[in-house]
Amino acid sequence: MPRVILFNKPYDVLCQFSGQDKGPTLADYLAIPGVYPAGRLDKDSEGLLILTDYGPLQHRLAHPRFKLPKTYWVQVEGEPTQETVQALCQGVTLSDGLTLPARCERITEPAALWPRQPPIRVRAHIPTHWLKLALREGRNRQVRRMTAAVGHPTLRLIRHAIGDLTLDALVPGQFRQLTEIESQQLLRDCGL
């Protein structure tokens, strides 16, 4: 059975095991030989990262063709209207073309949220709000580019789920290995 690790990647951590003095990396948190990230999160993004020692699973999780949804909690500048949310749902035109339709809704600040270090920049005269955005593609910095395109720059980005797997109670820097039953379900979900 493949080894599958869920990891809550903290802010400012490189999504690789070596960094040539560019800051903290996965190696600072995970001492598990032979596992590699299935996909990436930018240094300034937080949340769920899946690591595995099984190449076909790594490929299926990372490749947008297999369409396993990735769900994000997104703190944006300003107050998105229902029309803005609808635009994100229908797809947004970016420099590399129209995004696929997404699921998007306004949410209250997630109860399970942890404080970010360092905190986001706050401007007293500009409110912030939270969105829950689920995508089935993975363009470079896509969520940030989508929210900026509709006039609401992303201030904080947390990947909460990949398919049915969520952060649950993992705090930043914490990880857990999937059980055999969870791993079997993930393999089925990925068509393996």
Secondary structure, 3 states (H helix, E strand, C coil): CCCEEEEEECCCCECCCCCCCCCCEHHHCCCCCCCEECCCCCCCCEEEEEEECCHHHHHHHHCHHHCCCEEEEEEEECCCCHHHHHHHHHCCEECCEECCCCEEEEECCCCCCCCCCCCCCCCCCCCEEEEEEEECCCCCCHHHHHHHHCCCCEEEEEEEEECCEECCCCCCCCEEECCHHHHHHHHHHCCC
